[in-house]
Amino acid sequence: MIRIMKYGEVKNSEIFARVSPKTDVAGIVSGIIARVRECGDEALLEYTEKFDHVRPECLAVSQQEIDSAVASVDLEFIRILTKAAENIRRYHEKQLQSGYVLEEDDGVVLGQKVIPMERVGLYVPGGTAAYPSTVLMDSIPAKIAGVKELVMVTPPGPDGNVSPVILAAAHVAGVDRIFKVGGAQAVAALAYGTESIPRVDKIVGPGNAFVAEAKKQVFGQVAIDMIAGPSEILIVADGKSDPRHAAADLLSQAEHDKLASAVLVTDDMTFAEAVRDELERQLPLLAREEIARASVDNNGKIIVADELTSAIEIANEIAPEHLELMVDEPFKYLDMIRHAGSVFMGRNCPEALGDYMAGPNHTLPTLGTARFSNPLSVDDFVKKTQYTYYTKQALEKVARDVEYFAEKEGLTAHARSAVIRLEEEK
C-alpha cells in the first residue's frame, strides 16, 4: 500500500528516496559493448538469442515485412497514428531554428549555421510492452530537423519479428532503416557500427537500466539525448479534485515499470486518504497489476503539505518527469514551476494525453535531471557551426589587441599570427 507522509514530520531523504536495482549493470553492459565491438553482427545474434530467445535470420527488417505489418494493423489505429503524428509535427515545427549573420560596417561578417545531423539512431523499447508512441515522438522531430537517415533498433518478439504496431508507426513517421535487435547490444551497434548496422552520430530513445547504462558508456563516441531512468509522475492536487482521477493518473505511470515512481502531493489529508483507498480499488483492475503494485509499494508516496505553494516547492525539489497540476486556476501556478519535464494543466489533462496525442514530446528527463535538461526536441537533431570573416582593414584595427591578449596568456604564436599580417611583405 502507498505510504502517506506529512511534509515536515519526516526527513527529506525519506520523502525523496526511491528503490534502485542492485544488479551490476555497468559491468554487464561493459562486457556486452566490448563483445559487439569485437564480433559485430555475430555478437548481436548471440545476445538476441540469449535475451530475446530468438535468432533472426536477418537483422534488417525488409520493406516487405513493413508492408505486411502495416496491412495487418487495423485502419482505426492507422488513423490515430496519423492524427497523433500531425499533432506532434505541428508542435515541433515551431522549434525549427535558422542561422544568423552579423555584418559590420568595416566588412566583418560573423554568423552561425544550423546543420541537421546526418544519421541518428532511435532505440524503441520492446520486452513487456510495445511503444509505437516512442517511434513517433523520437523520429518526427528528427525528420523536421532534416536528419538524412534515421536508423531504428528494437527487440524482436518471440516469433522473430518486430511488433506490427511498431512497424506501422515507423512507416507513418518515415523511419529509414529498422533492425531487429534491442538491449545494450543494440546501443553498442549504433555507436560503433557492425556489418549490418551503420554507425550513427547520435542515439535517442528510452530503455531499461541496461540500455540507459549503455548510452552512458558510449557517450563521447556518439552523442545521446539523455540518460533516462524509470517513468515518473508527480501530481499536485487540492481537495476539490476527484480521487478516482488522481489514482488513475498515478497508476498510468506505475504500470510502466516496477521501478517507476508515482507521487501525489496535496494540502488535504482527507483527499490523500481517499486516493490511497482508490489506488487499492483500481489496482486489481489493471492488466499489469503486478508491475503497478510493485511500483506503488516501493516508490509510491503521498505527501501532505500545509498549502499548495509548499506542494509546488516539493515538486520543484523532486523535479519530476511528468507533473500534473490538478488544481483550480493551474496557470496561476505555472510560473512557480522551475523543474519539471512536462506540465499537465488542470483537472482534465491526464498525463496519457502527452504520451500519445497532444503533441509535446514524451521523451523527458527523469531522476531529477529536469533541474538542468530538456524534453526531446528538434534541437536534439541539429548542430551549429559558427564562422568569421575579416577584411585586411578590419584585422588591422584589432591585431594589436589580439597580440596583447595572447601575450597575457603566454601564447606568443597566437600573438604573432595576428600581427604578422601587419608587416609588409619582403
Secondary structure, DSSP 8 states (H G I E B T S, - for coil): --EEEEBTTB-HHHHS------S-HHHHHHHHHHHHHHHTHHHHHHHHHHHHS---S-SB--HHHHHHHHHHS-HHHHHHHHHHHHHHHHHHHTT----EEEE-TTS-EEEEEEEE-SEEEEE---TT---HHHHHHHHHHHHHHT-SEEEEEE---TTSS--HHHHHHHHHHT--EEEE--HHHHHHHHHH--SSS---SEEE----HHHHHHHHHHBTTBEES----S-EEEEEE-TTS-HHHHHHHHHHHHTT-TT-EEEEEES-HHHHHHHHHHHHHHGGG-TTHHHHHHHHHHH-EEEE-SSHHHHHHHHHHH--SEEEEESSSTHHHHTT--S-SEEEESTT--HHHHHHTSSS------TTGGGT-----GGGGEEEEEEEE--HHHHHHHHHHHHHHHHHTT-HHHHHHHHGGGS---
